[in-house]
Amino acid sequence: MDSIEKLNTAIAIVEEARGVPLSASCVVHRGEMLEILEGARDVLPADLSGAEDIIKKRDQIIEEGRASAESMIATAREDVARMVEQTSIVQAARDEAQRILDEARDVAEDERREVEAYIDGRLATLEVILNKTMEAVARGRERLEGADDKDILSQLNSDD
């Protein structure tokens, strides 16, 4: 029996003891009561020591749980910060990629306009050359229609 059970037994014996008439006193067996109380006194330090050990273990478990919870919270915060940082890095990379693409499109459009302007200028020059050639061919054909071979050769020599 532990100390609590011994004290409960002593209380039960006193409650069940015969009362002395016209008094609040009762009659209990001294030897039995002393034996129960001495047993409680002997067991009480061990029970108190065990209770103190349990309280220390409880406090230690609570402290370990608190430290573990704080560690988990710190780790979770670091993970969240890393995820947010990665998200912002990814977003920054996407923004930079979009900026580079937009810039490349602008450069390509400018170069396309330059190439088209160059080609248009070359085609205009070619058109002028072709028009002059067509005019020369037309004049040559006109001369051929009204002249004989000697006249044509003399006309061609005089054009040079």
Buried (B, 14 or more C-beta within 10 A) or exposed (E): EBBEEBBBBBEEBEEEBEEEEEEEEEEBEEEEBEEBBEBBEEBBEEBEEEEEEEEEEEEEEEEEEEEEEEEEEEEEEEEEEEEEEEEEEEEEEEEEEEEEEEEEEEEEEEEEEEEEEEEEEEEEEEEEEEEEEEEEEEEBEEBEEEEEEEEBEEBEEEEE
